[in-house]
Amino acid sequence: MNRYPQFFNHGGILAGHGFLARVEMEGRCILEETEPGYYTVFGLNPGAASGQGATREEANRDFLDHIEFVVNSFAAEAADYAAFEDLVREFFFDSNAVSAHEWAAAVEAVRSGRTLAEEFDRTIPAETEPRLSVDVVAGEMRAAKGNVNYTPELNVPRNEMLNAA
Protein backbone atom coordinates (compact mmCIF):
# COMPACT_ATOMS: atom_id res chain seq x y z
CA MET A 1 0.00 0.00 0.00
CA ASN A 2 1.20 3.49 -0.80
CA ARG A 3 1.94 5.99 1.92
CA TYR A 4 1.73 9.69 1.13
CA PRO A 5 3.65 12.18 3.26
CA GLN A 6 1.54 15.28 3.82
CA PHE A 7 1.63 18.61 5.55
CA PHE A 8 -1.50 20.15 6.99
CA ASN A 9 -2.54 23.62 8.08
CA HIS A 10 -5.02 24.02 10.87
CA GLY A 11 -5.84 27.06 12.88
CA GLY A 12 -7.91 30.01 13.75
CA ILE A 13 -9.13 32.03 16.67
CA LEU A 14 -10.23 29.96 19.64
CA ALA A 15 -12.02 31.18 22.72
CA GLY A 16 -11.38 29.72 26.12
CA HIS A 17 -12.35 30.67 29.63
CA GLY A 18 -11.58 34.37 29.76
CA PHE A 19 -9.25 34.50 26.71
CA LEU A 20 -9.07 34.48 22.94
CA ALA A 21 -6.12 32.68 21.37
CA ARG A 22 -4.88 32.25 17.81
CA VAL A 23 -3.61 28.73 17.12
CA GLU A 24 -1.81 28.02 13.85
CA MET A 25 -0.47 24.51 13.17
CA GLU A 26 1.61 23.46 10.20
CA GLY A 27 2.20 19.79 10.92
CA ARG A 28 3.07 16.50 9.25
CA CYS A 29 1.04 13.36 8.70
CA ILE A 30 0.99 10.25 6.54
CA LEU A 31 -1.96 9.23 4.39
CA GLU A 32 -2.11 5.47 3.74
CA GLU A 33 -4.52 3.32 1.80
CA THR A 34 -4.82 0.72 4.58
CA GLU A 35 -7.06 -1.53 2.47
CA PRO A 36 -8.53 -1.09 -1.00
CA GLY A 37 -10.92 1.85 -0.90
CA TYR A 38 -10.13 2.82 2.70
CA TYR A 39 -7.66 5.47 3.86
CA THR A 40 -6.12 6.33 7.21
CA VAL A 41 -4.17 9.45 8.17
CA PHE A 42 -1.60 9.07 10.95
CA GLY A 43 -0.25 12.21 12.58
CA LEU A 44 3.45 12.84 13.07
CA ASN A 45 3.07 16.35 14.49
CA PRO A 46 0.77 15.90 16.33
CA GLY A 47 1.39 12.21 16.85
CA ALA A 48 -1.88 11.58 18.68
CA ALA A 49 -4.10 12.63 15.75
CA SER A 50 -5.63 10.31 13.18
CA GLY A 51 -8.42 10.16 10.66
CA GLN A 52 -10.04 7.67 8.32
CA GLY A 53 -12.43 7.48 5.41
CA ALA A 54 -13.42 5.84 2.14
CA THR A 55 -11.52 8.48 0.14
CA ARG A 56 -8.37 10.54 0.68
CA GLU A 57 -10.51 13.62 1.13
CA GLU A 58 -12.70 11.96 3.77
CA ALA A 59 -9.67 10.68 5.69
CA ASN A 60 -7.98 14.10 5.54
CA ARG A 61 -11.18 15.84 6.66
CA ASP A 62 -11.60 13.36 9.54
CA PHE A 63 -7.97 13.99 10.57
CA LEU A 64 -8.47 17.76 10.61
CA ASP A 65 -11.79 17.39 12.42
CA HIS A 66 -10.01 15.28 15.07
CA ILE A 67 -7.41 18.00 15.60
CA GLU A 68 -10.13 20.65 15.80
CA PHE A 69 -12.04 18.57 18.35
CA VAL A 70 -8.94 18.12 20.53
CA VAL A 71 -7.94 21.80 20.42
CA ASN A 72 -11.52 22.90 21.14
CA SER A 73 -11.59 20.44 24.06
CA PHE A 74 -8.40 22.01 25.41
CA ALA A 75 -10.01 25.45 25.18
CA ALA A 76 -13.02 24.19 27.10
CA GLU A 77 -10.93 22.35 29.74
CA ALA A 78 -8.17 24.87 30.41
CA ALA A 79 -8.70 27.21 33.34
CA ASP A 80 -6.69 29.96 31.64
CA TYR A 81 -4.56 30.80 28.63
CA ALA A 82 -1.31 29.41 30.08
CA ALA A 83 -2.90 26.00 30.72
CA PHE A 84 -4.42 26.03 27.21
CA GLU A 85 -1.08 26.85 25.59
CA ASP A 86 0.65 24.05 27.52
CA LEU A 87 -1.96 21.50 26.40
CA VAL A 88 -1.75 22.54 22.73
CA ARG A 89 2.08 22.49 22.70
CA GLU A 90 2.23 19.06 24.34
CA PHE A 91 -0.33 17.70 21.86
CA PHE A 92 1.40 19.13 18.77
CA PHE A 93 4.98 18.16 19.61
CA ASP A 94 4.14 14.64 20.85
CA SER A 95 5.60 12.27 18.24
CA ASN A 96 7.63 9.07 18.13
CA ALA A 97 10.62 7.54 16.32
CA VAL A 98 8.48 5.01 14.41
CA SER A 99 6.39 7.81 12.89
CA ALA A 100 9.52 9.76 11.93
CA HIS A 101 10.94 6.66 10.21
CA GLU A 102 7.66 6.07 8.35
CA TRP A 103 7.63 9.73 7.25
CA ALA A 104 11.19 9.46 5.87
CA ALA A 105 10.34 6.22 4.05
CA ALA A 106 7.19 7.77 2.52
CA VAL A 107 9.15 10.82 1.34
CA GLU A 108 11.81 8.55 -0.21
CA ALA A 109 9.10 6.53 -1.99
CA VAL A 110 7.75 9.71 -3.58
CA ARG A 111 11.20 10.98 -4.55
CA SER A 112 12.27 7.64 -6.02
CA GLY A 113 9.08 7.27 -8.05
CA ARG A 114 7.72 4.23 -6.17
CA THR A 115 4.79 6.47 -5.17
CA LEU A 116 3.71 8.50 -8.17
CA ALA A 117 4.24 12.24 -7.80
CA GLU A 118 1.36 13.02 -10.18
CA GLU A 119 -1.00 11.75 -7.48
CA PHE A 120 -0.22 14.96 -5.59
CA ASP A 121 -2.10 18.20 -6.20
CA ARG A 122 0.53 20.48 -4.61
CA THR A 123 3.84 19.80 -2.98
CA ILE A 124 6.18 21.53 -0.57
CA PRO A 125 9.66 20.37 0.47
CA ALA A 126 9.53 17.50 2.95
CA GLU A 127 12.34 19.16 4.94
CA THR A 128 9.96 21.98 5.90
CA GLU A 129 9.86 22.05 9.69
CA PRO A 130 6.53 21.68 11.48
CA ARG A 131 5.41 24.93 13.06
CA LEU A 132 3.11 25.80 15.90
CA SER A 133 2.03 29.25 16.95
CA VAL A 134 -0.16 29.78 20.02
CA ASP A 135 -0.74 33.44 20.82
CA VAL A 136 -3.11 35.18 23.16
CA VAL A 137 -5.32 37.63 21.27
CA ALA A 138 -7.18 38.88 24.32
CA GLY A 139 -7.13 37.66 27.87
CA GLU A 140 -8.83 37.97 31.20
CA MET A 141 -11.33 40.47 29.91
CA ARG A 142 -14.72 40.80 28.29
CA ALA A 143 -15.46 41.25 24.61
CA ALA A 144 -15.43 44.76 23.13
CA LYS A 145 -18.96 45.72 24.21
CA GLY A 146 -18.19 44.58 27.74
CA ASN A 147 -21.26 42.37 28.01
CA VAL A 148 -20.10 39.08 26.43
CA ASN A 149 -17.61 36.78 28.11
CA TYR A 150 -15.03 34.97 26.00
CA THR A 151 -16.12 31.35 25.89
CA PRO A 152 -15.15 28.26 23.84
CA GLU A 153 -18.33 28.63 21.75
CA LEU A 154 -16.65 31.43 19.73
CA ASN A 155 -14.21 29.14 17.85
CA VAL A 156 -13.45 29.62 14.12
CA PRO A 157 -11.30 26.92 12.39
CA ARG A 158 -8.94 27.03 9.37
CA ASN A 159 -7.92 23.69 7.88
CA GLU A 160 -5.97 22.62 4.81
CA MET A 161 -4.01 19.56 3.66
CA LEU A 162 -0.84 19.80 1.50
CA ASN A 163 1.27 16.94 0.16
CA ALA A 164 4.99 16.65 0.77
CA ALA A 165 7.65 15.51 -1.65
ABEGO torsion letter per residue (X at the ends): XBBBBBBBBBEEBBBBBGBBBBBBBBBBBBBBBABBGBBBBBBAOBAABBBBEABAAAAAAAAAAAAAAAAAAAAAABABAAAAAAAAAAAAABBBAAAAAAAAAAAAAAAAGABBAAABABBBBAABBBBBBBBBABBGBBBAAGABBBBAAABBBBBBBBBBX
